[in-house]
């Protein structure tokens, strides 16, 4: 598992030895790379950026030996977890693997592409199970540069997934579940203002105006101390409506947003995703280019 603390298991069997940190890093780097493949040189530069060439090569051999000793107990050489192909290292496609990041990303992709009301109960359950896989940031405890961009991307997908779950449960009138998912989202990103507004609406709808107003004060505090900004006008207007006990019922913020605006936001998200991928690809080519 790569989300949260790194862990690896072989079904019900206990592994013969734990992986040391750099072996964990190498395996994590390969599992999140396109086609689960990396160039030896690129991996060495990412994992040992300040080491001399010979030192990084030795460290690479030690990390590979660690992975082999831990993951390949009792298997044939052709079924080793990591196989070498010239200058590249690959995760063996013949080894059956379950990787939490892959399952999580597929669910996030579904959540990103659906509009309000497009999910049935079974799909909501599947997305909820995927959201539960997010135990924390990618490869928690690693602060090397290679890990930071994928970590931020996964956190962004997590926010999309949790927001979708909360929105859909609110739309279905399942307020307790909507509250739970909105709270989970704020655990990941405390400054997510739309989720603060959703919780304000939901608490008020369940008859708890006190908690709704406390949520407003929490939103103000977080935005001020983390971002140095004040809440959006919509947030303050919602708070004023709650104070006046005149919040309209039966209409969520997503439903109140014009369709054209929602479609524009969705299109911008897609363009931003593609831009990030292009930047990552350019960065990879520059790293691999000969000097």
Secondary structure by P-SEA (a helix, b strand, c coil): cccccbbbbcccccccccccaaaaaaaaaaaacccccccaaaaaaaacccccaaaaaaaaaaaaaaaaacccccccccccccccccccccccccbbbbbaaaaaaaaaaaaaccccccccaaaaaaaaaaaaacccccccccccccaaaaaaaaaaaaaaaaaaaaaaaaaacaaaaaaaaaaaaaaacccaaaaaaaaaaaaaaaccaaaaaaaaaaaaaaaaaaccccccaaaaaaaaaaaaccccccccccccccaaaaaaaaaaaaaaaaaaaaaaaaaaaaaaccc
